[in-house]
Amino acid sequence: MLFNSFAFLFGFLPLALGLHWLVERFAPQWRLGVLAALSLLFYGYWDWRFVPLLALSIGLNWLIAEAFHRTKTDALVTLAIILNLLLLATFKYFDFFAGLGGALGLPAPKLELALPLGISFFTFHHVMYLTDLRRGLAPRYDLVRYGLYIAFFPQVLAGPLVRWREIMHQFDERPYERPDAAERCARGLMLLTFGLAKKVLLGDPLAEYANPVFAAAAAGKVVTMAEAWQGTLAFAFQIYFDFSGYTDMALGLALLFGIVLPQNFDVPYRAASLQDFWRRWHMTLSRFLRDYLYVPLGGSRHGLPRQLLALLATMGLGGLWHGAGLNYVAWGLAHGLGLAVGVLWRLKGWPMPAWLGWLLTVLFVTLCWVLFRATSIDAAIAIYKALFGLGPFGSGFKWRALVPAALVAAIGPTAWVLAHRLPPARWLAVLLALLLVLILFKIGEDANYEFIYFQF
């Protein structure tokens, strides 16, 4: 059930909101249980076969956390983290490594398992809680609260990655009795509408520019220079509007149910350095990688060589987290190398004009998206050859959908800023209603693309 589908917008969402309001009004003690049940129902709509897997994952991690509270045995938390990573590895990476083994002539049968939606995200939520539990930072929670933290439907499929301390205290509030309840709901509807607009009006049309180009490269066909730049630029903006639009919808939906989720994007294509880009792009993943991988690997506390290796390892594993393919690893390592160059540049004290830093950052990030989008290293190389003119020049560069996307991405403001700064007014409500009607017509007319990050 996509957020941008009629089944969700006219079926699940109004029913869930109505049921949640009734329970919050007349039986608040059941509110969290109802939210947890709605979340499992939402998750099961995609593929009911994975509901037991998600429930088992929640139950097993909660039981181990309970055992840790009683015994204070660190090995229990270590065991739980290993089990979570083994589950992720089995479903997501087994066939990838089997393929690598087969390429080396080793006997390596494949499992060919379907990938449970959201497994990368709920695995990281488990790891965050368990790691903080062992550090003595996380308290004990009952099964319903812990289950809702993992499975809360606006975030379960593609984040944002929420720390337990950001959300758990909100579960005990009475959201519709707050003095700002009406304002929160209004801002939630605004975020939902802006997110839908970014996905449907800006992101999806760009898929028609990018998909044929990358498909041609994957099929071994000749890609012209004009096609390569069209496809690469289109994907750079498509993935931004697709993922940030999804996040805006998730934040808006959570607000309608009384929960504030953290911001995940802050106009990343305005970044003046690669370090700045990662502070603005998928912000909750960036801080996860920093706090739970880069810092434990040594960070900047053990000398320059260790810091550079930690950067490479963190970004390489971050790339592998996105997908089981060498192209994802190469994408992550490329960003690690870029960040390492940035560290060395700053240590030398060399100047970098802001405009030049922005230009180099946007160019580097855009070129790296080729690795991310291509279905193989060979396809990525074909696109790179075309980008740098090692092929026919071509013609017919499609730009109409690129121009508005580039302007909105570079100038902003973000949906988060708009939703929190626009004053409540009748004219605004009318404009949003008209925008929503336009979006619904668009959803009904065009192909309804899945969110790119759902595959991770």
MOBEL-V650023 format. One record per residue. PHI is phi in radians with two decimals (999 if undefined). Layout:
phi
PHI
PHI
This chain:
phi
999
-1.27
-1.04
-1.72
-2.06
-1.09
-1.05
-1.38
-1.22
-1.94
-2.03
-1.09
-1.09
-1.11
-1.14
-1.14
-1.13
-1.10
-1.13
-1.11
-1.12
-1.07
-1.18
-1.12
-1.40
-1.96
-2.56
-1.05
-1.16
-1.70
-1.02
-1.17
-1.10
-1.16
-1.07
-1.14
-1.15
-1.07
-1.15
-1.17
-1.10
-1.07
-1.12
-1.22
-1.09
-1.19
-2.83
-1.06
-1.13
-1.65
-1.07
-1.03
-1.11
-1.12
-1.12
-1.11
-1.07
-1.13
-1.10
-1.16
-1.15
-1.17
-1.11
-1.17
-1.11
-1.08
-1.11
-1.12
-1.09
-1.38
-1.89
0.99
-1.63
-1.04
-1.06
-1.12
-1.16
-1.01
-1.06
-1.11
-1.11
-1.09
-1.09
-1.07
-1.21
-1.13
-1.08
-1.08
-1.13
-1.11
-1.35
-1.80
-2.05
-1.02
-1.16
-1.10
-1.25
-1.10
-1.13
-1.12
-1.11
-1.08
-1.14
-1.60
1.48
-1.61
-1.22
-2.52
-1.19
-1.75
-1.53
0.93
-1.47
-1.22
-1.52
-1.11
-1.07
1.35
-1.10
-1.16
-1.36
-1.26
-1.13
-1.16
-1.12
-1.04
-1.07
-1.06
-1.16
-1.14
-1.11
-1.22
-1.12
-1.17
-1.33
1.42
-1.71
-1.71
-1.49
-1.43
-2.27
-1.30
-1.10
-1.14
-1.12
-1.13
-1.10
-1.21
-1.03
-1.37
-1.87
-0.83
-1.08
-1.10
-1.99
-1.18
-1.53
-2.59
1.34
-1.19
-1.33
-1.82
-1.34
-0.98
-1.25
-1.49
-2.22
-1.05
-1.15
-1.30
-1.11
-1.59
-1.47
-1.83
-1.04
-1.54
-1.80
-1.20
-1.10
-1.79
-1.05
-1.12
-1.13
-1.07
-1.10
-1.10
-1.22
-1.11
-1.13
-1.11
-1.09
-1.07
-1.18
-1.10
-1.12
-1.06
-1.08
-1.11
-1.22
-1.44
-1.59
-1.92
-1.33
-1.04
-1.04
-1.26
-1.05
-1.26
-1.49
-1.54
-0.98
-1.11
-1.19
-1.23
-1.16
-1.13
-1.11
-1.16
-1.50
1.43
-1.43
-1.28
-1.98
-1.40
-1.08
-1.10
-1.14
-1.10
-1.19
-1.07
-1.16
-1.20
-1.11
-1.07
-1.20
-1.02
-1.48
-1.07
-1.18
-1.17
-1.26
-1.15
-1.37
-1.22
-1.13
-1.02
-1.11
-1.03
-1.11
-1.08
-1.13
-1.16
-1.09
-1.08
-1.07
-1.09
-1.77
1.49
-2.06
-1.70
-1.73
-1.27
-1.12
-2.13
-2.45
-2.52
0.62
-1.09
-1.36
-1.82
-1.15
-1.70
-2.77
-1.17
-1.06
-1.13
-1.03
-1.27
-1.41
-1.96
-1.78
0.74
-1.04
-1.28
-1.26
-1.01
-1.27
-1.10
-1.06
-1.17
-1.43
-1.93
-2.38
-1.10
-1.14
-1.05
-1.35
2.19
0.94
-1.80
-1.64
-2.25
1.64
-1.14
-1.00
-1.13
-1.11
-1.16
-1.12
-1.10
-1.09
-1.09
-1.13
-1.10
-1.27
-1.10
-1.21
-1.08
-1.13
-1.12
-1.05
-1.22
-3.01
-1.51
-2.86
-1.11
-1.13
-1.21
-1.09
-1.09
-1.07
-1.14
-1.12
-1.06
-1.18
-1.09
-1.10
-1.07
-1.16
-1.13
-1.05
-1.09
-1.08
-1.11
-1.07
-1.18
-1.12
-1.28
1.30
-1.25
-1.34
-2.57
-0.97
-1.02
-1.15
-1.25
-1.06
-1.10
-1.08
-1.13
-1.14
-1.09
-1.12
-1.12
-1.09
-1.10
-1.13
-1.19
-1.06
-1.05
-1.09
-1.21
-1.50
-1.11
-1.47
-2.78
-1.12
-1.07
-1.14
-1.12
-1.08
-1.07
-1.18
-1.09
-1.04
-1.18
-1.03
-1.67
1.43
-1.55
-3.10
-1.11
-1.26
1.38
-2.68
1.33
-1.07
-1.52
-2.24
-1.07
-1.42
-1.31
-1.09
-1.09
-1.12
-1.14
-1.14
-1.15
-1.16
-1.53
-1.66
1.33
-1.35
-1.35
-1.06
-1.04
-1.13
-1.05
-1.14
-1.72
-1.96
-1.19
-1.37
-1.14
-2.75
-1.14
-1.07
-1.18
-1.08
-1.15
-1.08
-1.14
-1.11
-1.13
-1.07
-1.12
-1.10
-1.04
-1.09
-1.13
-1.07
-1.14
-1.07
-1.25
-1.54
-1.78
-1.12
-1.75
-1.34
-1.18
-1.25
-1.04
-1.33
-1.13
-1.30
-1.69
